[in-house]
């Protein structure tokens, strides 16, 4: 298979002129707890403000202070925001990892490093820029205790000179972050300036990477998935939040608490239209959420894998006794403690069927920060419409990293509070039963404490249509059949497939969640590098709708891309799809804990397709 | 009592015009003579006497024989039978969602003392407005007679197995954790239990009542310290309890210093004695001491052991609007466009 012209052109350009503008990957290696987060976010925001598409990924240890942490900022003129494997420009501040970081670089990379690390001799095919950070920080900060806090900002100043990061944008970003803290602002500004001046006077640019202003981020916002989800819950009118802290979920509820305190205090009385409880554990958290949902409040909790495991019994109760609530799972790496600061899509299978016995749950699969916002709201509507727990399956990569996005929209749709019994309905249907299907959709009408309607006993034990205790075989079977009917109704309520790349060729690709970004990039790589065009459909929820089967029917081979070892989403498809459809499905599996990258997908697809393609080498 | 004087041929009604049968639930499926049935009856009486509107009550439970009880009282109230040991969390969520509801829950010694001990601890700390009843028989009735964590050291099962672990004293634990109303009674002690339940209805916060409720099938045999016979012989009441509802003005006057007798499940009467004049239920350390001392003598102190009437309850700490959160309409819970615009601006 020959390379198409465009790919050849690109490669030739990189090899000859060597200049790489707005298309490289920066990695900053520091020690966690050393104040690098401020410097890194500053850098990312400044580049974003220059109108250049940018994404930042934090690779932090499961620790409070003292261990290595890496922050990557990918700059992509084409707007690719998935993780890039290779590091082009390294900022090495951590002695413990500096050598390994440098040795892992591709040829023609560049390194800004803390002078005492003495890295320049390690490679002759890499450009080195030693910077005496200690000397520079001492010059701008007389208080030795504060030096630690501004030391890292110096490298932002250095990069401003070497890469062409706009100093005015850095200042603007600094102001935005520290505006009200006058002393801190002055100190950081001085550090920025010191870095810039040092680079200007003592460093000669030898590398090929640079930034040039663009107009690709006009009007956009920068936000992490957890904050977006919190915003969604706020706009959905959540009133009861019960939670237990766990990485990487905590910031969702913590951000929500801030928003609630700001926007949900009654102006007249100064009282809250919400209740938040930090429960004693995840079992209590979901118990509280279900108790509140049963009582008619919009309730939620947020957790990660280990918490989901703990919630399994209550999830089954919620399913069987038909109580609405929303659970956010910000997935990390398991099993067990696993890697608390790494990402995966490892809870998909177990959460879809969470609990003993025949249980099935609705899962929403956001791919972007905007979908975290939108699907949070949809989750509340669907939970109350279906009278069941609904899970929003986000992950660490989406939840804790900052992503660019179009601004979110104010919700125009009124809230769907679901089928609540009132006098009008009661008159229409005659005799009411809590678990009686009157409309054929499997969804009964429910009543809530204090609404003046007939009461009932909500329980996990066998019950008949009137919610009376029952051990009768037919009652049990009919109830379970109706719950299945409800799940059929759910198919039409949840978001369907989105075709992100069209093609009528033999290959189809399915991805979901944060894999989307690298999948899109891979689709383009497949075209450029191998002339292979695929149709890529992004899955947005479980249960599946008929559009999935139809998509599969259009192709001969379909690659299902997942960030877990056991092909969990494909396993869910196995539970439902016919053998003739199943036989077409293949997996692309990535489960190292790092966010999936485009190259991994491209290589896997090509290997399975039987194409041995040599990666483009640079001399 | 707060009922009108019945005229011949007319049924008794309470202050909101309801008959006592409105407060009953379904027919019990518990064993004949089970202490839990008596507790259910007392709940019916208490709510009737106090003129509580059943539609303003939510009744909760965990899992176990105890937790079947809510089906047998207050049939007109919403109920939630949760999962084993987790009644507190469900109750907490429910009360937060609608603080106007009166919440009552029945749990067992296993449901509270074993699997539920964690949630029990935090419930006592939070002081949620909730009547928390432990129907305590020292065994697991529903799974056919294993020991529970409140089974006394040395007590014996029918099979001859002896318990060699010290029991959890849920009352002492509750007091230690900051609970604001802690009482113990005996299922057969109608007057005391009824009086305690009525006090509980007026208490602002968690009212925890440990009710020794002998299991006729699995734990009411010789050697069990929670049998009717044992409790009758060793019960040490803390004296007279007679709750006076605030809307009535009734005076009661008993003679001090006579020995109290406890009602048996065959229906014999109880004699309540005057309060030990030194006993102050607001003295926490004294309450704990009494519990330890009586336990050492293999006795059960009964009555209102500890009460702290003025502590803020959990709902007050949340500073909620007056209307139940569950009833708030979109205009109260969805921030307006102007606020949303501000949120977006702050993210640019």
Interface residues (C-beta under 8 A of the other chain):
Chain A: X219 X220 X221 X222 X223 X231 X234 X235 X236 X237 X238 X239 X240 X242 X259 X263 X264 X266 X269 X270 X271 X272 X273 X274 X275 X277 X279 X280 X281 X283 X284 X285 X286 X287 X288 X289 X290 X291 X292 X293 X294 X295 X296 X297 X298 X299 X313 X314 X317 X407 X408 X410 X411 X414 X415 X447 X448 X449 X450 X452 X455 X456 X457 X458 X459 X460 X461 X469
Chain B: X55 X56 X58 X70 X71 X76 X77 X78 X79 X80 X81 X82 X83 X86 X88 X89 X90 X91 X92 X93 X94 X95 X96 X97 X98 X100 X101 X118 X119 X121 X122 X318 X319 X320 X321 X322 X324 X325 X326 X327 X328 X330 X332 X333 X334 X335 X337 X339 X340 X343 X344 X347 X348
